[in-house]
Amino acid sequence: MKVNVLIIEKNPILTLRVGELLKDLSEVERVLVADTFQKALTILDHNLVHIVSLGIQISDKNILELLSVCNYDQHCELFILSDNYHDNYKARYELLGIKYWLDKAKDFDMIPQLISQISASMIVN
């Protein structure tokens, strides 16, 4: 299954690096980019998105809204790409159903593998 990936990240260098990592993945159809929460919601309103990479800090209210769109409107998977890898922060979002979490510093090169894994699980489901 070919997937569309939305990258929500305010750092253009990281956005470019993620895009470079994904460009050669056979599972990826399109990579969409937003540097703010509002732009991400607009993209989700107008495009079919399968996987969302959240790389910016947003409020709890906004994460709930994003999860609602992902879970009920788009049926897409959300993963966190964070440099704030505190256990309590991670645990709070795991309670909300976010299954995937990568550390920007240590796990960056695992993004293609995660996208492939999520894409493969979508075929099965």
PyMOL commands that set and color helices and strands:
alter all, ss='L'
color gray80, all
select helices_A, chain A and resi 12-22+37-46+60-74+87-95+108-124
alter helices_A, ss='H'
color red, helices_A
select strands_A, chain A and resi 3-8+28-34+51-54+77-82+100-103
alter strands_A, ss='S'
color yellow, strands_A
deselect
rebuild
show_as cartoon
